[in-house]
Amino acid sequence: MKTTDPFAESLNNPKSFTLTYELVPGQGAGGKKVDRLLEFARRAREDGRITALSVTDNAGGHPALAPIAIGAEIQKIGLEPLIHFSLKDKNRNQIESHLFLYQRQKFRHLLVLGGDFPKPTYYGQAKPVYDLDTIQTIALVELIKTGHYRQMKEDEICNHPFDFQCGCVVSPFKMTEAEQVWQYAKLLKKIRAGAQFIITQLGYDLSKYENLIRFLRQEHITIPVLANVFIPSPAVAKFMARGGVPGVILPKKMAELMQNEDKKQRLLRAAGMIAVLRDIGFSGIHLGGNGLSFDDVRFVLDKAEQIQGADLQSARENAHFPIRGIWSLYKNNTGRQQKPHPGAKPGCRPLHHLMHRLLFSRTNPVSRAFGRFCRFCDQYHTTRLMLTGCEKIIKGLLFGCRMCGDCTLSENTYLCPQSGCPKKLVNGPCGGSRNMACEVFPDHLCFYVQEYCRLDPKTTLHKLGSEPTLPPKDWALEQSSSWINYFQGRDHTGGNF
């Protein structure tokens, strides 16, 4: 008999307000930190209001106790674990292996996220993986759930009793147009791939939270969305305000205010924020913070339940920290979306697009002749090496090509994500950028900000969000000729030109 799932039941009940709390394991297999996490879980189970405890996966890019360890203990206590499924440390084989493990463990909820870039550890910098992105991973889970797996024949069905409910993350708090439009566009792709609930990045601009709810309603998207309410200590707030946490924007005004506040004031602000977000229309709250005991969390939840009516306005004023000059999807807090303005700096994209159509469209004599030449070169080792070497020189000079063998230049405005994006993402940005700067190299523009500036000026948010998702790379093609692979049908186009 299937056990009950309070988290899923709460998420799927429009009348419920779902509460989750985030636990962050540290280094080591035990000790006082783990004991405190489990004690928190026991008290949360007794209280009954928190329906799931989320467990981070190497948060901040630092190695930590794997989430399955705490997740299994939470399960024994009688609460539902929400496992963070970070992709920075896993290739696709490891992703599948972890899915099998979590299914065996009877975990039912995954929060799929790319994860912060790995930090230096044993003998220096860990190698980032990011073999699959969040969209591709959610799509993989949905494929396994249907029973059709590993490109089997149509009459073969692999019945895995997978019943994972995958959630995704979105940040409505980006400061610039390019970053914010990409976040909403990628959210649409995640939902199309099969995401069943949403958790926001943490932020303190309540109008940005309202923008997200308005956007989802206008798109007729009804999946549950939880607002992230994080209660930092004064020291952590100061760190965040300096940009110390990828993708997080904490206003300096708020950080300065917190330096002279006691814990009770911070807890009361969080309680007011929860009440306001519930009034805005969120399905629930994803609560977190550093140095909090369960008594602190219970105090916040108790106070949040007491705030209503006229008190909401006062709570909003105390919790709302907008940033001057930040771009918003809705102008002047109205229901009318601002028109995005991509394509401000197209660069050489029009010329590259013209050459691509000439050589790779298969609709003109030049393209057909080039295709025959590539297929001829593929027949012989020497000619294949010569053509591959020629491609490497030309594309290396023009695009910084890394010779992945499956070129996506035409889908990425003729910028190469293999050389331009540290995470090598092909379906849109991560959430780690800050004011257009790359998470990994803050002195560089985010790759997808650069791409946004090169888009066709007629591109809309909906068009960006409805573009086909690029499949994972076949790394067996690495260092081979993408020209040959294209005309031989080996790349992601599969011969479908």
C-alpha positions as CSV (number, residue, x, y, z in Angstrom):
1,M,0.0,0.0,0.0
2,K,1.4,3.4,-1.0
3,T,2.2,5.6,1.9
4,T,0.8,9.1,2.1
5,D,2.8,12.1,0.8
6,P,1.9,15.2,2.7
7,F,4.2,17.4,0.6
8,A,2.5,16.3,-2.7
9,E,-0.9,16.5,-1.2
10,S,-0.3,20.0,0.1
11,L,1.2,21.2,-3.3
12,N,-1.7,19.8,-5.2
13,N,-4.4,21.3,-2.9
14,P,-5.1,24.9,-4.0
15,K,-6.5,25.6,-0.5
16,S,-3.2,24.6,1.2
17,F,-0.2,26.8,1.9
18,T,2.8,24.6,1.6
19,L,5.8,25.0,3.9
20,T,9.2,23.6,3.4
21,Y,12.5,24.3,5.1
22,E,16.1,24.0,3.8
23,L,18.7,21.9,5.6
24,V,22.4,22.4,4.6
25,P,24.7,19.4,5.5
26,G,28.3,20.2,6.2
27,Q,31.5,18.3,5.8
28,G,31.9,15.0,7.6
29,A,29.6,12.1,8.2
30,G,28.4,13.0,11.6
31,G,29.0,15.4,14.5
32,K,27.0,18.1,16.2
33,K,25.9,19.7,12.9
34,V,24.2,16.5,11.7
35,D,22.7,16.0,15.2
36,R,21.2,19.5,15.0
37,L,19.7,18.9,11.6
38,L,18.1,15.7,12.7
39,E,16.8,17.3,15.9
40,F,15.3,20.0,13.8
41,A,13.6,17.4,11.6
42,R,12.1,15.6,14.7
43,R,10.7,18.8,16.1
44,A,9.3,19.8,12.6
45,R,7.6,16.5,12.4
46,E,6.0,17.1,15.9
47,D,4.9,20.6,14.9
48,G,3.2,19.3,11.7
49,R,3.2,22.5,9.6
50,I,6.4,21.8,7.5
51,T,5.5,19.2,4.9
52,A,9.0,18.6,3.5
53,L,12.6,19.3,4.4
54,S,14.9,20.1,1.5
55,V,18.5,18.9,1.6
56,T,21.1,20.7,-0.3
57,D,23.7,19.0,-2.6
58,N,27.2,20.4,-2.1
59,A,25.8,23.9,-1.6
60,G,28.0,26.8,-2.7
61,G,30.2,24.5,-4.7
62,H,31.8,23.0,-1.6
63,P,31.9,19.3,-0.9
64,A,29.5,18.2,1.9
65,L,27.7,15.2,3.2
66,A,25.6,13.7,0.3
67,P,21.9,14.6,0.6
68,I,20.8,10.9,0.6
69,A,22.3,10.5,4.1
70,I,20.2,13.2,5.7
71,G,17.2,12.4,3.3
72,A,17.1,8.8,4.6
73,E,17.2,10.0,8.2
74,I,14.4,12.5,7.6
75,Q,12.4,9.7,5.9
76,K,12.7,7.5,9.1
77,I,11.6,10.4,11.2
78,G,8.4,10.6,9.2
79,L,8.9,13.7,7.0
80,E,9.2,14.0,3.3
81,P,12.7,14.8,2.0
82,L,13.0,17.2,-0.9
83,I,16.4,16.3,-2.4
84,H,18.4,19.0,-4.2
85,F,19.6,17.3,-7.4
86,S,22.6,19.4,-8.5
87,L,24.2,18.8,-11.9
88,K,27.6,20.4,-11.4
89,D,29.3,17.2,-10.2
90,K,27.5,14.5,-12.2
91,N,27.8,13.2,-15.8
92,R,24.7,11.6,-17.3
93,N,25.7,8.1,-16.1
94,Q,26.0,9.3,-12.6
95,I,22.6,11.2,-12.9
96,E,20.9,8.0,-14.0
97,S,22.7,6.1,-11.2
98,H,21.5,8.6,-8.6
99,L,17.9,8.4,-10.0
100,F,18.0,4.6,-9.5
101,L,19.4,5.1,-6.0
102,Y,16.8,7.6,-5.0
103,Q,14.0,5.5,-6.4
104,R,15.3,2.5,-4.4
105,Q,15.3,4.8,-1.4
106,K,11.7,5.7,-2.2
107,F,12.5,9.4,-2.4
108,R,9.7,11.1,-4.4
109,H,10.7,14.8,-4.8
110,L,13.7,16.3,-6.5
111,L,14.7,19.9,-6.9
112,V,16.7,19.9,-10.2
113,L,19.2,22.7,-10.4
114,G,22.5,23.3,-12.1
115,G,24.4,24.2,-8.9
116,D,27.1,26.7,-8.1
117,F,30.4,26.3,-9.9
118,P,32.7,24.0,-7.9
119,K,35.2,25.7,-5.5
120,P,38.8,24.7,-5.0
121,T,39.2,21.7,-2.7
122,Y,41.6,18.8,-2.6
123,Y,44.7,19.7,-4.7
124,G,43.0,22.8,-6.2
125,Q,40.0,23.4,-8.5
126,A,37.5,20.5,-9.0
127,K,36.5,19.9,-12.6
128,P,33.0,21.0,-13.3
129,V,30.8,18.5,-15.1
130,Y,27.4,20.0,-16.1
131,D,27.0,17.1,-18.6
132,L,23.2,17.6,-18.7
133,D,21.4,20.9,-17.9
134,T,18.3,21.3,-15.8
135,I,16.0,21.1,-18.8
136,Q,17.6,17.9,-20.2
137,T,17.6,16.3,-16.8
138,I,13.9,17.0,-16.2
139,A,13.2,15.6,-19.6
140,L,15.2,12.5,-18.8
141,V,13.2,11.8,-15.7
142,E,9.9,12.2,-17.6
143,L,11.2,9.9,-20.3
144,I,12.0,7.2,-17.7
145,K,8.6,7.6,-16.2
146,T,6.9,6.9,-19.5
147,G,8.7,3.5,-19.7
148,H,10.5,4.5,-23.0
149,Y,14.2,4.7,-22.1
150,R,17.6,4.8,-23.8
151,Q,16.1,5.2,-27.3
152,M,14.5,1.8,-27.3
153,K,12.5,0.5,-30.2
154,E,8.8,1.6,-30.2
155,D,7.6,-1.9,-29.3
156,E,10.0,-2.2,-26.3
157,I,9.0,-0.7,-23.0
158,C,11.2,-0.6,-19.9
159,N,8.9,-0.4,-17.0
160,H,10.6,1.5,-14.2
161,P,8.2,2.5,-11.3
162,F,9.6,6.0,-11.3
163,D,7.3,8.5,-9.8
164,F,9.6,11.4,-9.1
165,Q,8.1,14.9,-8.9
166,C,10.7,17.3,-10.3
167,G,10.8,20.9,-9.3
168,C,12.8,23.7,-10.8
169,V,14.2,27.1,-9.8
170,V,13.7,30.6,-11.2
171,S,15.0,34.0,-10.3
172,P,12.6,36.9,-10.8
173,F,15.2,39.2,-9.2
174,K,17.7,39.8,-12.0
175,M,18.8,43.4,-12.5
176,T,19.0,43.7,-16.2
177,E,16.6,43.0,-19.1
178,A,18.7,40.3,-20.7
179,E,19.1,38.3,-17.5
180,Q,15.5,38.6,-16.5
181,V,14.0,37.8,-19.9
182,W,16.2,34.7,-20.1
183,Q,15.1,33.5,-16.6
184,Y,11.4,33.6,-17.7
185,A,12.2,32.0,-21.1
186,K,14.1,29.2,-19.5
187,L,11.4,28.7,-16.9
188,L,8.9,28.1,-19.8
189,K,11.3,25.4,-21.2
190,K,11.6,23.7,-17.8
191,I,7.9,23.6,-17.4
192,R,7.5,22.2,-20.9
193,A,10.1,19.5,-20.1
194,G,8.0,18.4,-17.2
195,A,8.8,20.5,-14.0
196,Q,5.9,20.1,-11.6
197,F,6.6,22.8,-9.1
198,I,8.7,26.0,-8.9
199,I,10.9,27.4,-6.1
200,T,12.2,30.9,-6.5
201,Q,15.7,32.2,-5.8
202,L,15.8,34.2,-2.6
203,G,15.2,37.9,-2.9
204,Y,13.8,40.9,-1.0
205,D,12.0,42.9,-3.7
206,L,8.3,42.1,-3.2
207,S,7.3,43.7,-6.5
208,K,9.6,41.2,-8.3
209,Y,7.7,38.4,-6.5
210,E,4.5,39.9,-7.8
211,N,5.9,40.0,-11.3
212,L,6.4,36.2,-11.2
213,I,2.9,35.5,-10.1
214,R,1.5,37.8,-12.7
215,F,3.6,36.2,-15.4
216,L,2.5,32.7,-14.5
217,R,-1.2,33.7,-14.4
218,Q,-0.9,35.4,-17.8
219,E,0.7,32.3,-19.2
220,H,-2.1,30.1,-17.6
221,I,0.6,28.2,-15.7
222,T,-1.0,26.6,-12.7
223,I,1.8,24.5,-11.2
224,P,2.6,25.4,-7.6
225,V,5.2,28.0,-6.9
226,L,7.0,28.5,-3.6
227,A,8.6,31.8,-2.6
228,N,12.1,31.5,-1.1
229,V,12.3,33.3,2.3
230,F,15.8,33.3,3.6
231,I,16.7,34.8,7.1
232,P,20.4,35.7,7.1
233,S,22.5,36.7,10.0
234,P,23.9,40.2,9.9
235,A,27.3,38.8,8.8
236,V,25.8,36.7,6.0
237,A,23.6,39.6,4.9
238,K,26.7,41.7,4.5
239,F,28.5,38.9,2.6
240,M,25.5,38.5,0.2
241,A,25.2,42.3,-0.4
242,R,28.8,42.2,-1.6
243,G,27.8,39.6,-4.2
244,G,29.3,36.7,-2.2
245,V,26.6,34.2,-3.2
246,P,26.1,33.5,-6.9
247,G,22.8,34.9,-8.3
248,V,21.7,36.4,-5.0
249,I,20.9,40.1,-4.8
250,L,20.6,41.4,-1.3
251,P,20.2,45.3,-1.2
252,K,23.0,47.1,0.7
253,K,20.3,49.1,2.5
254,M,18.9,45.9,4.0
255,A,22.3,44.6,5.0
256,E,23.2,48.0,6.7
257,L,19.8,48.0,8.5
258,M,20.4,44.5,9.8
259,Q,23.7,45.3,11.5
260,N,21.9,47.1,14.3
261,E,19.0,44.6,14.6
262,D,18.5,41.8,17.0
263,K,17.3,38.3,15.9
264,K,13.7,39.0,16.9
265,Q,13.5,41.9,14.5
266,R,14.8,39.7,11.7
267,L,12.4,37.0,12.5
268,L,9.4,39.4,12.6
269,R,10.4,40.7,9.2
270,A,10.5,37.2,7.8
271,A,7.0,36.5,9.3
272,G,5.7,39.6,7.6
273,M,7.2,38.6,4.3
274,I,5.6,35.2,4.5
275,A,2.2,36.8,5.1
276,V,2.6,39.2,2.2
277,L,3.7,36.5,-0.2
278,R,0.7,34.4,0.7
279,D,-1.5,37.3,0.0
280,I,0.2,37.9,-3.3
281,G,-0.8,34.4,-4.4
282,F,2.1,32.0,-3.8
283,S,1.3,28.4,-3.1
284,G,3.7,28.2,-0.2
285,I,7.1,29.2,1.2
286,H,10.5,27.7,1.0
287,L,12.1,28.8,4.3
288,G,15.7,28.9,5.2
289,G,18.4,30.7,7.1
290,N,21.7,30.3,8.9
291,G,22.0,29.8,12.6
292,L,18.2,29.2,13.1
293,S,16.8,26.8,15.7
294,F,13.4,25.2,15.4
295,D,12.2,27.6,18.0
296,D,13.1,30.5,15.7
297,V,11.2,28.9,12.8
298,R,8.2,28.2,14.9
299,F,8.2,31.8,16.1
300,V,8.2,33.0,12.5
301,L,5.4,30.7,11.4
302,D,3.3,31.6,14.5
303,K,3.7,35.3,13.8
304,A,3.0,34.9,10.0
305,E,-0.3,33.3,10.8
306,Q,-1.4,36.2,12.9
307,I,-0.7,38.9,10.3
308,Q,-3.7,39.8,8.2
309,G,-5.9,42.6,7.1
310,A,-4.5,46.1,7.8
311,D,-1.3,44.6,9.3
312,L,-0.3,43.4,5.8
313,Q,0.6,46.8,4.6
314,S,2.9,47.4,7.6
315,A,4.5,44.0,7.0
316,R,5.1,44.9,3.3
317,E,6.8,48.2,4.1
318,N,9.1,46.4,6.6
319,A,10.0,43.5,4.2
320,H,10.2,45.3,0.8
321,F,13.7,46.3,-0.4
322,P,13.6,47.3,-4.0
323,I,16.8,48.2,-5.9
324,R,16.9,51.4,-7.8
325,G,17.2,51.1,-11.6
326,I,16.4,47.4,-11.7
327,W,14.6,46.2,-14.9
328,S,11.1,44.7,-14.4
329,L,9.0,42.6,-16.7
330,Y,6.0,44.7,-15.9
331,K,6.3,48.5,-16.1
332,N,5.2,50.6,-13.2
333,N,3.7,47.5,-11.5
334,T,0.9,47.3,-14.1
335,G,-0.4,44.3,-15.8
336,R,1.2,45.2,-19.1
337,Q,4.5,43.6,-20.0
338,Q,7.4,45.7,-21.1
339,K,8.5,45.0,-24.7
340,P,12.1,43.5,-24.6
341,H,14.7,45.0,-26.8
342,P,17.2,42.2,-27.8
343,G,19.6,42.5,-30.6
344,A,21.2,45.8,-29.5
345,K,24.7,44.6,-30.6
346,P,24.3,42.0,-33.4
347,G,28.0,42.1,-34.2
348,C,28.9,39.7,-37.1
349,R,25.8,37.5,-36.6
350,P,24.1,38.6,-39.8
351,L,27.2,37.7,-41.9
352,H,27.7,34.4,-40.1
353,H,24.0,33.6,-40.6
354,L,24.3,34.3,-44.3
355,M,27.3,32.0,-44.6
356,H,25.6,29.3,-42.6
357,R,22.5,29.4,-44.9
358,L,24.8,29.2,-47.9
359,L,26.8,26.2,-46.7
360,F,24.4,24.3,-44.5
361,S,20.9,24.9,-45.7
362,R,20.8,22.0,-48.3
363,T,18.5,24.1,-50.4
364,N,21.0,25.5,-52.8
365,P,23.8,24.2,-55.1
366,V,26.6,25.5,-52.9
367,S,25.3,23.6,-49.8
368,R,24.7,20.4,-51.8
369,A,28.1,20.5,-53.2
370,F,29.7,21.2,-49.8
371,G,27.8,18.3,-48.4
372,R,29.1,15.9,-51.1
373,F,32.6,17.1,-50.4
374,C,32.3,16.5,-46.7
375,R,30.9,13.0,-47.2
376,F,33.7,12.3,-49.6
377,C,36.3,13.4,-47.1
378,D,34.8,11.2,-44.5
379,Q,35.5,8.1,-46.5
380,Y,39.3,8.3,-46.1
381,H,41.4,8.9,-43.0
382,T,43.7,11.4,-44.6
383,T,41.1,13.6,-46.1
384,R,39.0,13.4,-42.9
385,L,42.0,14.7,-40.9
386,M,42.7,17.4,-43.4
387,L,39.1,18.7,-43.4
388,T,39.0,18.4,-39.6
389,G,42.2,20.4,-39.3
390,C,40.8,23.1,-41.7
391,E,37.6,23.4,-39.7
392,K,39.6,23.6,-36.4
393,I,41.7,26.5,-37.7
394,I,38.8,28.5,-39.3
395,K,36.3,28.0,-36.5
396,G,39.0,28.5,-33.8
397,L,39.9,31.9,-35.2
398,L,36.3,33.0,-35.7
399,F,34.5,31.5,-32.8
400,G,37.0,30.1,-30.3
401,C,35.8,26.6,-31.3
402,R,36.6,23.7,-29.0
403,M,35.7,21.0,-31.6
404,C,32.9,19.3,-29.7
405,G,31.8,17.7,-33.0
406,D,28.2,18.8,-32.6
407,C,28.1,22.5,-33.4
408,T,25.4,24.7,-31.9
409,L,26.7,28.0,-33.2
410,S,23.6,28.6,-35.4
411,E,21.3,28.1,-32.3
412,N,23.5,30.4,-30.1
413,T,23.8,33.5,-32.4
414,Y,27.1,32.2,-33.6
415,L,28.7,32.3,-30.2
416,C,30.3,29.1,-28.9
417,P,28.9,28.0,-25.5
418,Q,31.8,25.4,-25.2
419,S,34.3,28.2,-25.1
420,G,32.2,31.1,-23.9
421,C,30.2,29.7,-21.0
422,P,32.2,28.1,-18.1
423,K,29.3,25.7,-17.5
424,K,29.0,25.0,-21.3
425,L,25.2,25.4,-21.2
426,V,23.4,25.3,-24.5
427,N,19.7,25.9,-23.5
428,G,20.0,29.2,-21.6
429,P,21.8,30.6,-18.7
430,C,22.3,29.4,-15.1
431,G,21.0,31.7,-12.3
432,G,24.5,32.7,-11.1
433,S,25.0,35.9,-13.0
434,R,24.9,39.3,-11.2
435,N,24.3,42.6,-13.0
436,M,25.2,40.9,-16.3
437,A,28.6,39.5,-15.0
438,C,29.4,35.8,-15.2
439,E,29.3,33.8,-12.0
440,V,32.7,32.2,-12.6
441,F,34.5,35.1,-14.2
442,P,33.0,38.4,-12.8
443,D,35.1,40.5,-15.1
444,H,33.3,38.9,-18.1
445,L,29.8,39.4,-19.4
446,C,27.5,36.4,-18.9
447,F,27.6,34.4,-22.2
448,Y,23.8,34.5,-22.5
449,V,23.8,38.3,-22.0
450,Q,26.1,38.5,-25.0
451,E,23.8,36.2,-26.9
452,Y,20.8,38.3,-26.0
453,C,22.5,41.3,-27.5
454,R,22.9,39.4,-30.8
455,L,19.4,38.0,-31.1
456,D,17.1,39.0,-33.9
457,P,15.4,42.3,-32.7
458,K,12.0,40.7,-33.3
459,T,12.6,38.0,-30.8
460,T,10.0,37.9,-28.0
461,L,10.1,36.3,-24.6
462,H,7.7,33.7,-25.8
463,K,9.7,32.9,-28.9
464,L,12.8,32.5,-26.8
465,G,10.9,30.2,-24.4
466,S,9.4,28.1,-27.1
467,E,12.5,27.3,-29.1
468,P,13.4,23.6,-29.3
469,T,15.5,22.3,-26.5
470,L,18.9,21.2,-27.6
471,P,19.7,17.6,-26.6
472,P,22.8,16.5,-24.6
473,K,26.1,16.4,-26.4
474,D,27.3,13.0,-27.7
475,W,30.9,13.2,-26.5
476,A,32.0,10.4,-28.8
477,L,32.0,13.1,-31.5
478,E,34.5,15.3,-29.6
479,Q,37.5,16.5,-31.8
480,S,35.8,15.3,-34.9
481,S,34.5,17.5,-37.8
482,S,31.1,18.9,-37.0
483,W,30.8,19.7,-40.8
484,I,31.0,16.0,-41.6
485,N,28.8,15.0,-38.6
486,Y,26.1,17.4,-39.8
487,F,26.0,16.1,-43.4
488,Q,26.2,12.5,-42.2
489,G,23.4,13.0,-39.7
490,R,25.5,12.2,-36.6
491,D,25.0,15.5,-34.7
492,H,21.9,16.8,-32.8
493,T,20.0,17.5,-36.0
494,G,20.1,13.7,-36.7
495,G,20.0,14.4,-40.5
496,N,16.8,16.4,-40.2
497,F,17.7,19.5,-42.0
